[in-house]
Amino acid sequence: MAEHILTFHPSQPRSRLQALGLWLRKHRGPIIAVQWLVVVVYTGLVIIPAFLPLPPEDAHIWDNLRLFAQFCFWGLWWPGVMIATVTMGRVWCGLFCPEGFVSEWISRYGRGKALPGWLKWAGWPFVAFICTTVYGQLVSVYEYPQAALLVLGGSTVAAVVIGLLYGREKRIWCRYLCPASGVFAVLAKIAPLHYKVDRTAWDRYEGEVQPVNCAPLVDIRRMTSAGECHSCGRCAGQRDAIALSWRSPFSEVLDFNNPAKTPDVLTLVYGVLGVATAAFQWTVSPWFLHMKLAIAEWLVERDHFALLDNDVPWWLLTHYPEANDLFTWLDGALILTYLIGGGFLLGSLLLVGPAIAARLLKTEHLSWQRFALALAPMAAASVILGLSMLTVTHLKAEHLWLGWLPTFRIALLGLGSAGALWLALQLVRRSAAGFLGKSIASLAMTLPVALMATLWSLVFFVW
């Protein structure tokens, strides 16, 4: 019976991708072993470097654990996770993520309480992402392992607590509270690899069924989006209706049967394209520097020195005297203002184009949310460009050749821009509006793309 359940009907040809999905379902043992290995390595790289001294000036990432951990987390891990999500869906979540795995594993021994209403609020991933991003910048999470332990370790502890309290063998933390979940959900929408559900095959299936434990609580039968699926393979072959498959990276956004959810759009526009972009750019921004110098000068002239005090706890603002790296209260206030204020201003400007396009076309399925989702390719390019800045920092410190970097950045920015514009134009074409309305709507959708392309061009080629 198990063999029948885990395979497709003989009349259906099985591709290599389908076979891979079935393999993932049948071989949970090796996957769990890999997940435990990731947990062990992750724990060591988060905890041990926090108790090591500053690396000497001649240290390298291959001979200093503190530098090695920094490079692994911020130079390889996060860029790699985002690239994997854009190309293969949420495979990191389903097969490798230590937080999700530990939370699910420990929930087997927890209280298994029913989920309270407040926990199911759809806005938690967005709020958690904003708070984590801003706090990480305030404590310099990329530079200091103590801050990384506080942020990453704190997130893991929270995941464990949620696992102990709620659900049985489920990933309640991942579904409702994970700070990165909203970002992964948005980027996975354009992944060319996904688990496809054939509703017709599902409904006509009459054989025996082996239950599937969908840890992130996805309604598998009605699943139409890769945003919620963790790509773990547990449901592959279920009722001869689910298969790991290729698709067009634009198909989900263009599928009107897939709802354009407001929480996803807010995470995309205000989170990934807004606050995250500001977080990547504030350290090189001349606007931030000029604002800081002007305010500091104004305070000194009036003998107001309280905001210039740098005697602040390291867990609140960056405070590492041994590295001569001390944030003042003014630094903290300006970073907070730049990230929250600037990020939300940028996000609001990015929504002008989708709002105009939706208003002009007045088509039922072409809402401003749908047009905003067309910016997903630009968001993918933006977050990868931002995270790769950390990779470049480490590579420069090792004096490695980076002559390829400008071409890489231009190409990635070009791909993101072209993808977003193509999606927008395809949405416009599906409207019944006249030529003038479609033309203005198309022009409006170039505004957010041009704005993001200009910002990143300033960062890489002007500032």
N, C-alpha and C positions, 0 to 999 in steps of 0.2 A: 504493500500500500504506500509506504513512504516514498518508494522510487517513483510511483505513478504521480504522487502529489508534487514531487520536486522536479518533474520534467514536463515538457510541453507535449501536446497532442502530436502523434506521429505525422499528421498532415501539415503541421507547421514546421518549416525549416528552422533549425536552430543555428544562430550565428555564434561567432566566438564571444561576442559580448553577452549574449544570453547564457552561454555556457559559463562564463566568468561569474555572472550573477548567481547562477545555481551553485557554483562551487563555493561561493561565499556563504550561501545558506547551509550547505551540507557540512562545511568545515569550520565550525565555530571555535573548535579547540585551538587551532593555530592563531586565529584572530585574537582570542582572549589572551593567549600567551604574549602576543605582540603588544597588546594593550597594557598588560602588567609590566612589560619591559619599559614601555613609554612612561608609565607611572614612576618606576624606580629612577630612570634617568632624569625625568622632569623634577622629581623631588630633590635629587642630589644637586642639580644645576640651580634650583631656586634657593635652597637652604645653605649649602656649603659656602658659596662665594660671599654671602652676606657677613660672614665671620672672618673673611680674609682681609689683609691690609691692602692699601692702594698698590697697584702694580708699579714696579720701577719703570723709569723712562724707556729702558731698552727691552721691555717685555713684549712678547708677541702672543697672538691668540693661540698658538700651538704649544706655548710653554708656560702659560699663566692661566689658571683655572678661572679667575675672575674675568679676564678678557674673553676667554673661550666661552663662558656662559653668556656674556653679553652678546657676543657674535651669534651664538646659537639661537638665542631668543629673538633678538631684534634684527639681526642681519640675515638669518636663514629661516627661522621658524615662522614668524608672522608673514613675511613676504611669500614664503612657500605655501602657507595655508591659504592665503588669498588667491594665489595663482591656481592652486588645486581646486578651490571652490568655484572659480570662474570657468574652469575647464571641465571639471568632473562632478560638480555639485558638492553637497556637504559630506564628502567622503571623509574629511578630517573628523567631523563630528561622529560619524558612525563607526569608524574603524580605528581611530588613533587618539582622540581627545581624552586626556587623563581625567579631567573634571567630570565629563559625562559618564565615563566608564565607572569611576569610583562612586559617583552619586547613584548610579543604577545598581551597582554591586551591593553597596551598603544598605540600600533600601529594602533588600531582602530580609534584613535583620532589624528594620526600623519599626516604627509604630503603625505605619500604614494608614495614617489618618486621611479622611476625605479632604479634598481640596477646598479651602475657603474661597468665597467669592472674590475677595480682594486680590488673591494670588493670580486669578485668571484674567486680570485686567490686561488688555492687549498692548498697553503703552509701556509696560515695565522694561522690555528689552531696549526701547529707545531711551528711556530715562536712565537706565543702568549704563548704556553706552556713553551718553553725554557725561554723566558723573564720573565714570571711570577714566574717560579720556582727559577731562579737565584736571581731575585729581592727579593723574599720572604726570601731567606736565608740571604741576605745582611742586611735586616732590622729585622731579627728574628721574622718572622710572627707567628711562632708556640708559642713563649713565651710571646709576648706583644700584648695586644688588640689594642693599637694605630696602630701598624703595620697591624694587621688583618683588622681594619677599613679601612686603606689605600688601602690594596690589594683587599679584598673582596668587600668593599664599592665602590672602584674605578671601579671594574669589573661590579658591578651592575649598576652604573651610566652610564658606557659605553653601557651596554645592553639597558638601557632606551633611551639613545640618538639615538642609531641605530634604535630602535623601532619607535621613533618619526619621523625619517627621511625616512625610507624605509619600503616598504611592507604594506599590509593591513591584519591584523589578521594572520601574519606569524611570524616565529621565525628566522628572518634574522641573528640575533646575534648568535644563536645556530648553525645555518647551516654553517656559514662562519668564525666567529671570536672567538667564545668561546675558552678560553685556554684549557679547559678540553675536548672539543669535540673530538679532535683527539685521545686522550687516551680512551675515552668511545667507540669510533668507533672500535678501535683495540680490546679491551677486549670483546666487545659484539659479536665479530666474533666467539668466542668459547662458547657463552651462550647456554645452552641446551633448553632454552625457546625462541621462536621467533614467529613472525607472518608470516605464510606460505602463499604464493600466488600461486594459481593453475591457470596457464595461460590457460589451456584448458577449465576449467570451466568459466573463465573470458570471453574468446572469444565466447563461445557458449551461453552465457546468453542473453536472448531476452526480459526480463522484463523491467519495468521502473527502473530508477536509481536515487537515492538520492545523490547529490554531496557530496564529502568528503573534508573537509578543512584539508589538511595535512600541519600542521604548519611548519615543517622543510623542506617543498618543496621536498618531495621524490616522484619520479615517481612510484606510487604504483603498477601500472600494471606490470612494469618491475622489481620490487624490488626482488633482489635475496640475498641481504646481510642484516644482522641484524645491521650492523655498522651504517647505516644512519637512521634506524627506531627508533623513540622515544618511542615505545611500549605504546602509549597512548590509543589504542583501538578504535580510531575514525573510522578506516576503517574496523573493524571486520565485517564479513558477507557481505562486498561489493560485489555485483554481484555473490553472493553465491560462492565466490572464495578465500576469505581471512579468515584465522582462526588462533587463538592462538594455537600453537602446540609444542610438544616435538620434539627434533631432537638430533642426535649425536653431541656432542660438537666439533667434528673434521670435521663434514660434510662440513662446509663452506670453510675451507682451502683446502679440498680435492676436491672440486667442481671446475673443470676447466672452467665452464661457469661463474664463479665468478672471475672477473679480480683481479689480485694482484696489487693494485695501489701503485705506488712509494711513494706518500705522506703518505699513511698508514704505509708503511714499514719504512720510515724515522722516523716517530713518534714512532713506536715500538722500533726500534733499537737505534736511537740516543736520543730519548726523554725518554721513559719509562725505557729502559734498560741501557741507557747511563747517561744522565744528572741527571735524577731522582735518580738513584742509587748513583751517586756521592753526591747528595744533602742529601740523607739519611745517608751517611757514613762519611762525612768529619769531623764531630765533634768527632768521635771516631778513626779516622785514624792516626796511628803513622807516616805514610808518610807525612801527612799534618803538623803534629806537628814538625817533624824533619826539614822539609823544612822551616817552620816559624822560628824556633830557629836559624837555620844556617844563614838565611838572616838577621834576627835581629842582630845577633852577628857581622856579616860582616858590617852592617850599623853603629853600635856603634863603632866598631874599627876605622872607618874612619870618625867619627863625622858627619854622615849624619842622621839627626834626623827628617827630614820632614815626611817621611813615617811612623814614629812612633808616630806622633801626633794623638790624639784621640778626638780633638775638631771638631767633624763632626756632621752635622744635623741628627737627628734621622730618618728622612724620606729618607736619603741617605745611612747611615750605622747605625747599632745598637748603640744607645747612651742613656743610662739610668743610670746616675750617682747614683741615689738613690738605684739602684739594683747592683751597682758596676759592671755594664756590659757595657763596652765601646770598640767598635771596632776602631782600628787604620786604617790609609790608607793602611798599609801593610796587615792587616787582610782582608780588602775589596779586595785588588788586588789578594791576594792568594786564597780567596774563589772564586773569578771570574775565576781565572786560573784553579783551581782544578775542578770546575763544568763544565766550557765550554771546557777547554783543556782535562781534564781527562775524561769527559763524552763522548766527540767526539772520543778520542782515544779508549775508551772502545767500543763504537759503531762500530768503524772501525774494531777492532779486532773481534767483533762478526759477522761481515759480511764476514770474510775470509772463514768460513765454507760453508755458502750458495753459495758464489762465486765459490769455488772449486767444490762443488756438481753440480751446474748448468753447469759449464764448462766441467766436465767429462761426464755427461749424455747426453748433447746436444739434449734434447727433447723439442719440441716447447713450451709446457705448463709448463715445469719445469724450470722456470727462477729463477734467484737469489732472485727476490722479492717473489716468491712463497715459496722458501725454507726459506727465512727470516720470513715469516708469521708463519712457523711451530714453531717459538719461542714464539708465543703468550701465551701458557700455562706458560712458564717460566716468561714471563713479568707479567702475572697476579699474580703469586706467589711472584715475586720480589716486586711489588708495594704494595701488602697486607702486606708482611713482613716489608717493610720500614715504612708504615703508622702505623702498629701495634706497632712499637717502641715507638711512641708517646703515644699510649694507655698504654703501659707497664710503661712508665715514670710516668704517673698519678697514676696507680695502686700501684707502688712501694712507691710513696709518701704517700699513704693511708695505707701502711703496709699490703696489702692484700697478701694472699698466692699465689705464682706463681710457684709452683713446677711443674705444667703442661707445663710451657712455653717451655723448651727445646724440649719436645716431639712434641708439636704443631709446632715449627719451623722446626724441622727435617721432620715431616710429610708433611708440606706444601711445603717445598723445594723439597722433594722427589716426590710429586705429580706433581709439575711444571716441574721438570726434566724429569720424566717418560712420561708426556703428550707430551712435546716437542720432545723427542726422538721417541716416537711412531708415531707422525705425520710425522717426517722426514723420518722414515723407510717406511711408507706407500707411501710417495711421491716417494722415490727411487724405490720401487717395481713397480711403474707405468711406469718406463722407460724401453725402449727396449735394453738398454746397456747390455754388458756382465757381467759375475760374478765379474771380477776384478774391472771394473768401478763402479759397484754398491757397492762393498765392500769398496772401497776407499771413495766414496761419503758418505756412511753411517758413516764411521770413521770421515770424515771431519765435519759432522753435530754434532758429539759428542763434538767437540771443543768449540763452543759457550756455550753449556749447561754446560760443565765442568768448563768453566771460570766463569760463573755466580754462580754456586754452590760453587766454591772455594772462591769467594769474600764474599758471605754471610756466609760461614763457618768461615772465618777469623773474620768477624764482631761479630758473636755470640759466637764463641768458642775459639778464639785465642787472639784477641785484648782486 
